[in-house]
């Protein structure tokens, strides 16, 4: 699943290409993903993109008519950008725009951009066309992505957004996390994945931050809070490491494990910096450590750790 660094990488790529551009066409090849596409999806044609934001793992595309197009990449979603000069270089049947009307989609030709998007184009579910001739293609093999369209004034009451915790940057700190952890008897690994506690810390980056903080993932969350309710030194260090790991991952363009690629097709290079994630049976990278990385199951997910450094 694309985590915060991957979504932020996507946001930056989309924003640099399409802010200020007008949506001139929409091609839709199925009736929805995890949920049906908006009934008025085609109404975005003619709207200008004014800003592209991120909230947790959601992309929020602001339009000039005071509406927001929300997009979640799900388990395997990604956007690919093709500039106007390259569009003509792809062979295949041209598809007319405006094929999605009143909640129904027309039978259209298969995507001709499969050599760029992968899977022979069979998982290219919709395309946005812009006034400069460029396009954005949404590809999602597992179809767990989400697309919603709503008025800007309704953003704060959107069910998908209103339950989310704070972003793991800027004003977020160990004191805030201690308030959330003080009564949690679940493991710190499971607790930090709860998007109501803090958003965007997915499985990969939780494993890496716990290793850097020398915290055993099975430690109870409440045990990282002092009896007076203040954060322990370990919890303070953990918060610092979460921020550091996420910032470094964003700088590296995220992590490409299976499906993720940036909007220009480049791969994320943060996996080259992994200390524990996906390294079961390999030597720990810590100096003077002679142990092998282990994998355990927590909350239905794999956790990777060094049994010595995180004892």
C-alpha positions in Angstrom: 0.0 0.0 0.0 1.3 3.5 -0.9 2.1 5.2 2.4 2.5 8.9 3.3 5.9 9.4 1.4 4.6 7.7 -1.7 1.4 9.8 -1.7 3.4 13.0 -1.0 5.6 12.1 -4.0 2.5 11.7 -6.1 1.1 15.0 -4.9 4.2 16.9 -5.8 4.3 15.4 -9.3 0.7 16.1 -10.0 0.9 19.6 -8.6 3.9 20.6 -10.7 2.2 19.4 -13.8 -1.4 20.3 -13.5 -2.0 23.3 -11.1 -3.4 26.0 -13.2 -4.5 23.7 -16.0 -8.1 23.1 -17.1 -9.6 19.6 -17.3 -10.9 19.2 -20.8 -11.8 15.5 -20.9 -12.5 12.5 -18.8 -12.3 8.8 -19.9 -13.7 6.2 -17.5 -13.3 2.5 -18.1 -15.3 1.0 -15.2 -18.0 2.1 -12.9 -15.9 2.5 -9.8 -13.1 1.2 -7.6 -13.6 0.4 -3.9 -16.8 2.5 -4.2 -18.7 3.7 -7.3 -17.3 6.8 -9.0 -19.2 10.0 -8.3 -22.5 10.3 -10.2 -21.4 13.7 -11.5 -17.7 12.7 -12.2 -17.9 14.2 -15.7 -18.9 17.6 -14.2 -15.2 18.3 -13.5 -14.7 18.8 -17.2 -14.2 22.6 -17.7 -12.8 23.1 -14.1 -9.4 24.4 -13.4 -7.1 22.8 -10.9 -6.1 25.4 -8.4 -4.1 23.4 -5.8 -3.3 19.7 -5.0 -3.1 19.0 -1.3 -2.5 15.9 0.8 -4.3 14.9 4.0 -2.9 11.6 5.5 -2.9 9.3 2.5 -5.7 11.2 0.6 -5.0 13.5 -2.4 -7.2 16.5 -2.4 -7.5 18.2 -5.8 -9.0 21.7 -5.5 -11.0 23.0 -8.4 -11.9 26.6 -9.3 -15.6 26.0 -8.8 -15.1 25.5 -5.0 -15.2 21.7 -5.2 -12.7 19.0 -4.2 -11.8 15.8 -6.0 -10.6 13.3 -3.4 -8.4 10.4 -4.5 -7.0 7.6 -2.4 -4.5 5.2 -4.0 -5.7 2.2 -2.1 -3.4 -0.9 -2.1 -1.9 -0.5 -5.6 -3.1 2.7 -7.2 -0.8 5.2 -9.0 -1.0 8.1 -11.4 1.0 8.4 -14.6 1.6 11.7 -16.4 2.1 11.9 -20.1 2.9 15.2 -21.7 1.4 16.5 -24.9 4.4 15.7 -27.0 4.5 12.1 -25.8 0.7 11.4 -26.1 1.0 11.2 -29.9 3.8 8.7 -29.7 1.5 6.0 -28.3 -0.1 3.7 -30.9 -3.6 2.5 -30.6 -7.2 3.6 -31.0 -8.0 7.2 -30.1 -10.7 7.5 -27.5 -13.2 10.4 -27.5 -13.5 12.5 -24.4 -16.6 12.9 -22.2 -17.5 9.2 -22.1 -18.8 9.3 -18.6 -22.3 10.8 -18.2 -24.7 10.8 -15.3 -23.1 8.0 -13.4 -22.7 5.7 -16.4 -19.6 4.9 -18.5 -19.6 4.0 -22.2 -17.8 1.1 -23.6 -14.5 2.5 -24.7 -11.3 1.1 -26.2 -8.6 -0.3 -23.9 -6.0 2.1 -22.8 -3.2 2.6 -25.4 -0.7 3.6 -22.7 0.0 0.2 -21.2 3.7 0.3 -22.2 4.0 3.2 -19.8 1.4 2.3 -17.1 2.0 -1.5 -17.1 -0.3 -4.5 -17.2 -1.0 -3.8 -20.9 -3.2 -1.0 -19.9 -6.0 -3.2 -18.7 -5.9 -1.6 -15.2 -6.0 2.0 -16.5 -9.4 2.9 -15.0 -9.7 6.6 -15.8 -7.9 9.4 -17.6 -7.9 13.1 -17.0 -7.2 15.3 -20.0 -5.9 18.8 -19.8 -6.0 21.9 -21.9 -2.3 21.7 -22.7 -2.8 18.2 -24.3 -1.3 16.3 -21.4 -3.1 13.5 -19.5 -3.1 11.8 -16.1 -3.9 8.1 -16.0 -5.0 6.3 -12.9 -3.9 2.7 -12.8 -5.0 0.3 -10.0 -4.7 -3.5 -10.4 -6.4 -4.3 -7.1 -9.1 -1.6 -7.4 -9.1 -0.5 -3.7 -8.7 3.2 -4.6 -11.3 5.8 -3.8 -12.6 8.8 -5.8 -15.0 11.3 -4.2 -16.2 14.7 -5.3 -17.7 17.2 -2.9 -18.0 20.9 -2.2 -15.1 22.6 -0.4 -17.3 23.6 2.5 -18.1 20.0 3.2 -14.5 18.9 3.6 -14.4 18.9 7.4 -17.4 16.7 7.6 -16.3 14.1 5.1 -16.5 10.7 6.9 -13.2 9.6 5.3 -11.4 12.7 6.7 -13.0 13.8 9.9 -11.7 10.8 12.0 -8.1 11.4 11.0 -5.4 12.3 13.6 -2.7 14.9 13.2 0.0 15.0 10.5 3.4 13.6 11.7 5.2 16.9 11.0 5.3 20.5 12.2 3.4 20.9 15.5 3.0 17.1 16.2 5.2 16.1 19.2 5.8 13.6 21.9 3.5 15.3 24.3 0.6 14.8 21.9 1.5 11.2 21.3 1.8 10.5 25.1 -1.8 11.7 25.5 -2.9 9.2 22.9 -0.7 6.4 24.3 -1.3 6.8 28.1 -4.1 4.3 28.3 -3.3 2.1 25.3 -2.2 -1.4 26.3 -1.8 -2.5 22.7 1.8 -2.8 21.4 3.4 0.4 20.2 3.6 -1.0 16.7 -0.1 -1.6 16.4 -0.9 1.7 18.2 1.2 3.9 15.9 -0.6 2.5 12.8 -3.9 3.8 14.1 -4.7 6.7 11.8 -6.7 8.3 14.6 -3.5 8.6 16.6 -1.3 10.1 13.9 -1.8 9.8 10.1 0.5 8.4 7.5 2.8 6.2 9.6 2.4 2.9 7.7 3.9 -0.5 8.3 7.2 0.1 6.5 8.0 3.4 8.3 6.8 2.2 11.7 9.3 -0.7 11.5 12.1 1.6 10.5 11.4 4.2 13.2 11.1 1.6 15.9 14.4 0.2 14.9 16.1 3.6 14.9 14.6 4.4 18.3 15.7 1.0 19.7 12.2 0.2 20.8 10.9 -3.4 20.8 7.7 -3.4 18.7 5.9 -5.5 21.2 6.3 -2.9 24.0 3.0 -1.7 25.3 2.2 1.9 24.1 1.3 3.0 27.6 4.8 1.8 28.9 6.4 4.6 26.9 4.5 7.2 28.9 5.8 8.2 32.4 3.5 7.9 35.4 3.0 11.7 35.4 1.6 11.5 31.9 4.7 13.0 30.3 6.5 11.2 27.4 9.5 9.1 28.2 12.9 9.7 26.6 12.2 6.7 24.4 8.9 8.1 23.2 10.5 11.5 22.5 13.2 9.7 20.5 10.5 7.7 18.6 8.6 10.8 17.5 11.9 12.4 16.3 12.7 9.2 14.3 9.2 9.0 12.8 9.6 12.5 11.4 13.2 11.8 10.2 12.3 8.5 8.5 9.3 10.0 6.7 11.3 13.1 5.6 14.1 10.9 4.3 11.6 8.7 2.5 9.9 11.7 0.8 13.3 13.0 -0.3 14.1 9.6 -1.8 10.8 9.5 -3.7 9.1 7.0 -1.5 9.5 3.2 -1.5 8.9 1.0 -4.6 8.2 -2.6 -3.5 5.6 -3.9 -6.0 3.4 -1.4 -7.8 4.4 2.1 -6.8 6.1 4.5 -9.1 6.2 8.3 -9.2 4.0 10.1 -11.7 6.9 10.3 -14.2 7.5 6.6 -13.9 10.6 6.8 -11.7 10.9 4.4 -8.8 11.2 5.2 -5.1 14.7 4.6 -3.7 14.1 4.6 0.0 14.2 0.7 0.1 18.0 1.1 -0.3 18.0 2.7 3.1 15.9 0.0 4.9 17.5 -1.2 8.1 14.9 -3.9 9.0 11.8 -3.9 6.7 11.8 -6.9 4.3 15.3 -8.0 5.6 14.3 -11.1 7.5 17.3 -13.4 7.9 19.8 -10.7 6.9 22.5 -9.3 9.2 21.6 -6.3 11.3 23.2 -3.2 9.9 24.0 -1.7 13.3 27.6 -1.5 14.2 28.8 -4.3 16.5 25.6 -6.2 16.1 25.9 -9.9 15.1 22.2 -10.8 15.0 19.9 -11.5 12.1 16.7 -9.5 11.4 13.6 -11.3 12.5 9.9 -11.1 11.4 6.9 -11.4 13.7 3.2 -10.9 13.1 1.3 -8.1 14.8 -2.2 -7.1 14.0 -2.2 -9.2 10.9 0.9 -7.5 9.5 4.6 -8.4 9.4 6.9 -6.6 11.8 10.7 -6.7 11.2 13.1 -6.1 14.1 16.6 -6.8 15.4 16.2 -8.9 18.6 19.4 -7.4 20.0 19.2 -3.7 19.2 15.5 -3.6 20.1 15.6 -5.9 23.1 
